[in-house]
Amino acid sequence: MIKGSAARRDGVVAVEPLTVSGTENAIGAAARHARAAALDAWLTTLIPAGTPATGVALVAVGGLGRRDCSPFSDLDLVLLHSGVPGMDELAAAIWYPIWDARLGLDHSTRTIPEALSVAHDDIKVALGLLDARHIAGDRALSGQLINAAADQWRRTAVRQLPALRESTSARWKVHGELAFLLEGDLKEAAGGLRDVGILRAIAYAGLTDALRPAVRAAHLRLLDTRDALHLAVGRRVDRLVAQERAAVAGLLDLDDGDALLRRVAGDARTVSHALDDGWRAADRLRSGRRRGPDGRLVRRPVARDVVEHDGELVLARTAIGARPDPSLSLRVAAAAAGSGLPIARATCEWLAAYCPPLPAPWPTAAREALITLLGAGPGLVPIWETCDRYGLIDGWLPEWTRMRSLPQHNPVHRFTLDRHLVQAAAEATSYTREVDRPDLLLLGAFLHDVGKGLPGDHSTVGAPIAGRIAARIGLPPAEVALIEKLVRLHLLLPDVATRRDLGDPVTISAVADAVGDITTLNLLHGLARADALATGPAAWSDWKGRLIAELVRRVHFALDTGRLPDPPTPDPALVAGPLPAVHLEPDRVAVAAADRRGLLAAVAGILALHRLEVLAADASIIEGRALVEFRVQPRYGTPPDPIALAGDLRRVVTGDVSVTQRLRGRALAGRSTGAAPRVVWHREAATDATVLELRAANAAGLLYRIASALDGVGALVRAARISTLGGDVVDTFYLVGGWPDDAAREQIEAAVLAAV
């Protein structure tokens, strides 16, 4: 901030850019207040001699108005006057020294009527004036503005809040939810510091006690986090990016970056939940309360022991007794999720304080309520968040404490672990009519990742944990075993569909043996889709959905008939007709040419040149013809010119040297970076081939380089599957033959790694 002197020379103040002594590396409310006090004192010295004692005042808004000054905060100032002349000169005398001190400044010069008029039309200005605080000059004038702005807001808040809510929702769409972001904006994201300002505005309007102790504590911690972020970066910044987490966590005396993310997530959820309460209070006030003919508020029964009262769910009078039903909190949550109505805050507090713990195993009413809650679809997420805010979830599932706000660092995931599990259950409701046991699908989706955050493979580790939860809920042993199986195998279908040849009998036999029956197969199919949709857009595509559906169809046939389905037949148009043949479709490229080595690599290289990503590739030789077929998608969303693509394909398969040179140049330019690549061999995963699995960083032209390397060491590729996971790939190659010789496999592996 500022440190040093402000010297007056010929009426002009010269200021050195400085810091507040003793607060350079300080974090916390005391340091923020100290910075505000130092700024107040410094700004007072900027008022030129001869300024009228009345009719002029310097007023702070924003962070300085609230005395929440971070190490690199900007200044928001209003030069207030009553119409006295010379305001332009006075403003220049104040603003220029601030700029000379290299401090950010948002400024305005207004009379009280002007300020109130702007606040009437601009809700951001109205909210800013609620933080107004006198700095220097005519204190009475500042007081008039502060009181008038607060009074105007109280009179107009109900009318202005819908516009504020709309702009807030637009901001959330841009910045996302702070609680679930790996690199969230501490100020602008949902649940961030700007939302606390909205809560203050709601509290000012007297609509509800929006700034409860939990919200105030969350606000202070978020401010501390921003202080630490400023100090770690050395400038004003609000986005908590990955490379700064460790430093910020250290400044806050937290164990590591994950502990920091969990704390931020919890605070953001507290703020978001309070804001939801505030919006509902405003809605009730604006729409009016429903009253009966006798003038009393209407109470409508919704479920056993649950009634609607003033747009919220509360307990029926008969439910409140000395010994409440242990399943009551779950039944209230299920009723709320199903009806789309929120649970009243007082009801949540009563349930948290007086509802007894559930016995083990759970009573039937509690188990049925949980399934009803999980099956509520979109209504599940907000009600689960409400119950979690009041500590009800921990009473149902002690394991939830470990999973709450646990970050998932794979960029494919958009949610923390706990929210992902709830979202997966919500997504699973779309598939409940496709399975014999919709209740087990919902429960399996909800428990599928409970092993994350523990050492080992989360599917294997999570299965017994899910089994213990299922047993505690009261499921019989056979159903407990099925839940464990769903958790253990929940990645089987997507992994096999994207990494294995679905036409190979070994692939279908292996999946059928693992699944065991059609009921489990259908449950896993629903779970795979729900999991992917809950993960994020990058985890699902139409192509992946078709692959999984094709795998399920083939395995279903095998389980139903006891026979393996026939392998797919090659495209008849490629088997007959003149050569070379090139067939182009939006998601498919097929080429037939005279049999020669390197065809797969050559075609893959052309696809890379035309910015097409390969999802799958198949190669075969029929009657002296080499056939290759690729499933593709545009790398950047725009399809290539089909005429240019077809021309390059025809030239490359006939050995055009110029095209080969272009391929080699692009291959050298497109080498991947990141962690060291790894090769994994699967010798029993195919009928007539050995499977080589490459795990590496994604890069344009990677398939071309690998296929060329395999061709160079004499390995014939009959199929390839490309699975992209964020910035990484798992590329699977079916190499014809058994390849039992260790030296030969080592040679292949070395060639592949060198190509990467």
MARGUMI-950560 format. One record per residue (C-alpha): x, y, z; residue in three letters. Coordinates in pm, whole numbers, plus 50000, padded with zeros to 5 digits. Layout:
! MARGUMI-950560
XYZAla
...
END
This chain:
! MARGUMI-950560
500005000050000Met
501625033450102Ile
504725042050300Lys
506735074450308Gly
505795110650273Ser
503475132650077Ala
505185166150022Ala
503285197249912Arg
505095218549655Arg
503345249349519Asp
499975234549605Gly
500725201149436Val
501135169449641Val
504015146649540Ala
503595110949661Val
505925081149656Glu
504395046849593Pro
504625030549936Leu
503335003250168Thr
501745004650510Val
504484997250760Ser
503954964450940Gly
501304951250701Thr
503424941850400Glu
502974904350457Asn
500064905150700Ala
496844886250645Ile
493594890350834Gly
491024915850942Ala
493454935551157Ala
495854940050865Ala
493034950350633Arg
491814976050883His
495354989050930Ala
495694993950555Arg
492365012250550Ala
493415034850837Ala
496705043250666Ala
494905050850340Leu
492405072750525Asp
495225092750678Ala
497075095950348Trp
493995105750148Leu
493225132850402Thr
496575148950323Thr
495625151249956Leu
492905177150019Ile
494535210249907Pro
494785239350145Ala
491965263850097Gly
489335237350022Thr
485985248850171Pro
485285233250508Ala
481665227250413Thr
480005215450094Gly
482855192049994Val
483655156650118Ala
485735127150011Leu
483815094350048Val
485145058950013Ala
483085030249873Val
484034994349787Gly
486744977149986Gly
488075009050141Leu
484535018650242Gly
484204985350422Arg
487794986950552Arg
488484954050368Asp
491714965050201Cys
493734936650051Ser
497454942049984Pro
496774953649627Phe
493254967249650Ser
492024994449419Asp
490485026149560Leu
486835035349495Asp
486265071849582Leu
483495097449541Val
484235134749558Leu
480955147249698Leu
479955184149678His
476945206549718Ser
477445226349398Gly
480445247049500Val
482665258149208Pro
486145245049129Gly
485395207949156Met
487375198548844Asp
490535214048983Glu
489955198649325Leu
489365164249172Ala
492585166748971Ala
494515176249284Ala
493275144449456Ile
493215119049172Trp
496615126049019Tyr
498645118649334Pro
496765085649366Ile
497685076549011Trp
501265087949073Asp
501325063649366Ala
500425036249117Arg
497225027349294Leu
494175016049098Gly
491405042049119Leu
487685041949037Asp
486435077349091His
483465100349042Ser
482535136249130Thr
478855141449217Arg
476315160349419Thr
473975141149647Ile
471055143049399Pro
473335131549118Glu
474645102449320Ala
471145091449420Leu
469895094649063Ser
472695072848929Val
472075047849211Ala
468385046949120His
469215036548762Asp
472375016048820Asp
472114988549078Ile
475894984649099Lys
476185020849210Val
473335015549455Ala
475134986249615Leu
478395005549622Gly
476825034249814Leu
475705010150085Leu
479425007150171Asp
480015044750165Ala
482205058750445Arg
483415094050519His
487145100450465Ile
487705137950472Ala
485945171450440Gly
482355179150535Asp
481265149850752Arg
477665161750759Ala
477515161150379Leu
478885125650374Ser
476315115550635Gly
473485129450423Gln
474555108050127Leu
475095076650336Ile
471675079550502Asn
469855089150183Ala
471425060549984Ala
470495035050250Ala
466945048650273Asp
466535048249896Gln
467755012349880Trp
465325000750148Arg
462445016949959Arg
463395003149617Thr
465134970249697Ala
462164947549631Val
461744963249288Arg
465454962449203Gln
466344927649328Leu
464964909049020Pro
467354928548795Ala
470174921949040Leu
469354885149040Arg
469384884048660Glu
472774901148638Ser
474104878348912Thr
472994847348721Ser
474714860648409Ala
477924865548609Arg
477694830048742Trp
477394816148390Lys
480654833348299Val
482644825048613His
481034792548736Gly
480624780149093Glu
483574787049320Leu
482864756249531Ala
483474732649239Phe
486244749649042Leu
489894740149055Leu
490854775548951Glu
487964797349066Gly
487654835149085Asp
487414843849455Leu
485444875149377Lys
483234869149074Glu
482364831949088Ala
479174820249254Ala
479714819349629Gly
482544844649608Gly
483134878649759Leu
480804897349525Arg
477944875249640Asp
478664885450000Val
478064921249886Gly
474644910649759Ile
473914894550095Leu
474794927450264Arg
472364945150033Ala
469604920450118Ile
470324925150487Ala
470234963150445Tyr
466784959850290Ala
465574941250599Gly
464364911150398Leu
466214885050605Thr
469184881350838Asp
471424872350544Ala
474724878450726Leu
474504851150985Arg
477614841251186Pro
478514812550950Ala
478374836250652Val
480484862450830Arg
483104836250914Ala
483134823550554Ala
483504859250429His
486504865650652Leu
488204833750536Arg
487624842650171Leu
489114877050235Leu
492114860750403Asp
492524838050100Thr
492494867849867Arg
495054885650086Asp
497324855350066Ala
496824852949690Leu
497814889449644His
500934884249851Leu
501874851949675Ala
501514867149327Val
502724902049412Gly
499854920049243Arg
496104922949242Arg
494554890049121Val
491374871749218Asp
491664838449033Arg
493244811249244Leu
495224792348980Val
496894758849037Ala
500484771349046Gln
499714795149334Glu
497844770649558Arg
500824757849754Ala
502124792849830Ala
498684805449932Val
498104774850152Ala
501444781050322Gly
500584817250397Leu
497294805650550Leu
498984778250758Asp
497114750750570Leu
498614716650498Asp
498534718150119Asp
496674730449812Gly
493904704849854Asp
493204717150208Ala
492974752250065Leu
490534741449793Leu
488364723350045Arg
488214753750271Arg
487354776749982Val
484704752349862Ala
483074750650205Gly
483024788450241Asp
481654793249890Ala
478874768449961Arg
477954787050278Thr
477704819750087Val
475734804249800Ser
473264787550035His
472714820050224Ala
472124838449898Leu
469534812549793Asp
467744819550121Asp
467934856750052Gly
466474853849703Trp
463574833049838Arg
462854858850108Ala
462764885849840Ala
460474864749621Asp
458024859249907Arg
457904896149986Leu
457404905749623Arg
454734879849544Ser
452874882649872Gly
452094855450121Arg
449304830450061Arg
446594834550319Arg
443314816750374Gly
439854832350422Pro
440604836950791Asp
443734857050709Gly
446114830550836Arg
449004817450626Leu
448034786350431Val
449494752850542Arg
449254725050281Arg
450114688650355Pro
452924675750130Val
453954642650288Ala
453714624750619Arg
454834649250891Asp
455634676050628Val
453554706350527Val
454074736550303Glu
453994769750486His
454614802550306Asp
456364785550013Gly
458674764350231Glu
458464730150389Leu
458094728150765Val
457274700451010Leu
453694692051092Ala
452874699351453Arg
452364662251524Thr
455964654551415Ala
457504675851688Ile
457714655652004Gly
460054643452273Ala
461164613252064Arg
461194622051694Pro
461304594951428Asp
464964588951327Pro
463904587950959Ser
462234622150983Leu
465104642550835Ser
465374619350534Leu
461634620150480Arg
461604658150490Val
464474659450239Ala
462714635050007Ala
459504655250024Ala
461394687249947Ala
463264672549650Ala
460094657449508Gly
457954688549550Ser
460584713649440Gly
460064733749758Leu
462894744649990Pro
463124733850351Ile
462634762550595Ala
465764772450780Arg
464164767851121Ala
463124732751021Thr
466684723850916Cys
468024737351245Glu
465444717451445Trp
466204685351257Leu
469944690051307Ala
469464695851679Ala
466784670651772Tyr
466454643051509Cys
468084611851662Pro
470704591651473Pro
469564563651247Leu
469944528151379Pro
471864501851183Ala
470364487850974Pro
468104516650879Trp
464344513350916Pro
462424507850593Thr
461034543350596Ala
464534558250598Ala
465774535850318Arg
462744543550103Glu
463164580750170Ala
466814579650060Leu
465884562549731Ile
463084587749677Thr
465544615949744Leu
468174601949505Leu
465504596649241Gly
464264632549248Ala
466384642548949Gly
467094680048933Pro
465414684849271Gly
468074663849444Leu
471074687349417Val
469734718749593Pro
468074699049872Ile
471194678149930Trp
473234710249954Glu
470764724150207Thr
470924692850421Cys
474714693150400Asp
474904729350514Arg
473054720250834Tyr
475034688450906Gly
472234663850831Leu
474244643850576Ile
476934634850829Asp
474234619151042Gly
473094597650753Trp
476534589150608Leu
479574593150834Pro
481784587050527Glu
480604619950379Trp
482994640550590Thr
485994626050405Arg
484414632050064Met
483024666750121Arg
484614692649887Ser
487384668249790Leu
488904682449468Pro
489284660749160Gln
492374672648976His
491644656148644Asn
490514685248422Pro
487744663448280Val
485934666748614His
483954698548675Arg
482784690349030Phe
484264681249365Thr
483854644749463Leu
480774649149681Asp
478924670249427Arg
479914645849151His
478294616949341Leu
475074636349396Val
475064647949034Gln
475574612248913Ala
472504600849107Ala
470524629648957Ala
471674620048605Glu
470844583348669Ala
467144591548693Thr
467124594248312Ser
467864556848287Tyr
465774541848567Thr
463124529248324Arg
465734509248132Glu
466734486748424Val
465064460348638Asp
466234476248966Arg
466064514248941Pro
466694517349314Asp
470054499649281Leu
470984521048981Leu
470404552549185Leu
472324539149482Leu
475144526049263Gly
475484559649088Ala
475564577049425Phe
478274553949565Leu
480374546049257His
483334568649347Asp
483364565249728Val
486884550949709Gly
488414582649567Lys
490884600249790Gly
492114567249937Leu
495264548049834Pro
494834523249549Gly
492444519549257Asp
489284537649362His
486994511749202Ser
488564483249396Thr
488964503049719Val
485464517349697Gly
483584484549649Ala
483744472750013Pro
483044508050138Ile
479924509349923Ala
478994474850048Gly
479204485850411Arg
477024516050337Ile
474484494550153Ala
474354470050444Ala
473894498450693Arg
471064512350481Ile
469384478550516Gly
469824461150181Leu
469834422950189Pro
473174405150127Pro
472514397449758Ala
471814434049685Glu
474824445049888Val
476964422249672Ala
475444437349356Leu
476194472849476Ile
479804462449539Glu
479964447749190Lys
478594479549030Leu
481184500649209Val
484024476949123Arg
483054475148754Leu
481674510148695His
484504518648453Leu
484424485348268Leu
482074495047984Leu
483584529147898Pro
487154516047925Asp
486524485747705Val
484364504547455Ala
487004531047393Thr
490164509647422Arg
489314475547278Arg
488204460746945Asp
484484453746986Leu
484574429746694Gly
487034406846871Asp
485334376947041Pro
487814378747330Val
486614413847413Thr
482964403147431Ile
483724371347625Ser
485774389847884Ala
483074415847948Val
480324389547959Ala
482284368848212Asp
482944399448431Ala
479334411848422Val
477674377948459Gly
474034386348384Asp
471834409948185Ile
470474427948492Thr
473974438448596Thr
474874447448237Leu
471934471448210Asn
472724486748549Leu
476344492548443Leu
475174508248117His
472974533148301Gly
475714539848555Leu
478344546148286Ala
476174572548119Arg
475204589248446Ala
478844590248558Asp
480024605948232Ala
477294632348229Leu
478044641248591Ala
481764643848515Thr
481564671048252Gly
481234677647877Pro
484694663947799Ala
483784629947944Ala
480984622547699Trp
480354623847326Ser
477924608647081Asp
480714586446954Trp
481514573447302Lys
477834567547363Gly
477534547347041Arg
480604526647128Leu
479244517847473Ile
475824510047330Ala
477414487047069Glu
479424469247339Leu
476294464747553Val
474364451147252Arg
477044425247177Arg
477484414547540Val
473704412747583His
473544389047284Phe
476254367247434Ala
474594365847777Leu
471144359747630Asp
472034332947374Thr
475274318247502Gly
476824325347161Arg
479194352947052Leu
477894377746796Pro
479244376646443Asp
482174400046374Pro
481394431246167Pro
481764427445791Thr
483914451245586Pro
482314478245376Asp
481404461545041Pro
482224493544856Ala
485834490644968Leu
486194453944878Val
485224458544512Ala
485844486044258Gly
488874504944128Pro
491804514544352Leu
492534536444534Pro
489064541744687Ala
488354570244930Val
485024573245112His
484344604045327Leu
481524609245577Glu
481214635245857Pro
482614610946116Asp
484164583845899Arg
487104581345660Val
487664548545471Ala
490434540745224Val
491194510245008Ala
494494506344823Ala
496804480344686Ala
498324460544972Asp
501414477745109Arg
502964484745443Arg
502494518445609Gly
498994525445482Leu
497554530345831Leu
500304555045925Ala
500054574045598Ala
496304579145621Val
496574588445991Ala
499134615045899Gly
496864630345635Ile
494024631945886Leu
496324650146129Ala
497334674745856Leu
493654682645802His
493054686846176Arg
490954655946225Leu
491174636946553Glu
491084599146521Val
488784580846761Leu
489224545746621Ala
491034528646336Ala
490704494346176Asp
492974478245917Ala
492574446045723Ser
493754428545408Ile
491124412345185Ile
492014396344850Glu
495174416644815Gly
493514449244914Arg
494564469345219Ala
491544484945388Leu
491704511545660Val
488714527645827Glu
488844556646073Phe
486254572446300Arg
487114609246326Val
486004643046456Gln
487294678246373Pro
489974689046618Arg
488644724846639Tyr
485024719246545Gly
485314729546178Thr
485384700845926Pro
488114701045660Pro
487614707545291Asp
486504673245159Pro
488004678844813Ile
491444687444954Ala
491264658745203Leu
490284633244939Ala
493054645644707Gly
495724642344975Asp
494494607645067Leu
494674595344707Arg
498154609744663Arg
499574595444983Val
498314559844924Val
499964560144580Thr
503294570444733Gly
503414607644643Asp
506774619444787Val
505634655544840Ser
502844644545072Val
505234622045264Thr
507584651445321Gln
504724672545454Arg
503834644645695Leu
507374641845829Arg
507644679245882Gly
504364680746070Arg
505324650346279Ala
508504667546398Leu
506564699346480Ala
503854681646676Gly
505754662446937Arg
503924658747266Ser
505064671747605Thr
504274664247969Gly
504924634048189Ala
506934604848055Ala
504874581747832Pro
504274545647932Arg
503634513347742Val
501504485147885Val
501174450847718Trp
498014428847724His
498814395047571Arg
495494377447640Glu
493144405347538Ala
492624396047172Ala
491954365846955Thr
494774369346702Asp
496814398446831Ala
498774412647121Thr
497474445647261Val
499904474347317Leu
498524502747524Glu
500274536547514Leu
499594562647783Arg
500984596547689Ala
500244633447651Ala
497904642047366Asn
499414658247055Ala
498514663446692Ala
499944636546466Gly
500604612246751Leu
498834583246582Leu
500844588846263Tyr
504144588346451Arg
503254557046649Ile
501904538446347Ala
505034547646150Ser
507254535146433Ala
505354502346455Leu
505614497846081Asp
509334504646101Gly
509914475446340Val
507704451646144Gly
504614452046365Ala
501354449346170Leu
498474469346325Val
495024455546258Arg
493124479546487Ala
493704510346699Ala
491534527246960Arg
492144562947072Ile
490854573647415Ser
491424609947514Thr
491294619447884Leu
491754656847913Gly
495304663747800Gly
496294626847798Asp
495524597547572Val
495334560047612Val
496014546747261Asp
495534509547208Thr
497104490546917Phe
496264454846816Tyr
499504439946685Leu
498924408746474Val
500614378346627Gly
501504366146973Gly
504814384947014Trp
506064361247287Pro
509704371547252Asp
510774396547520Asp
513464411747299Ala
510994418247018Ala
508534434947256Arg
511324456247402Glu
512274467347051Gln
508674477046975Ile
508294495147304Glu
511514514747250Ala
510384525146901Ala
506994536747028Val
508434556947315Leu
511004572847085Ala
508224583146847Ala
506304599547130Val
END
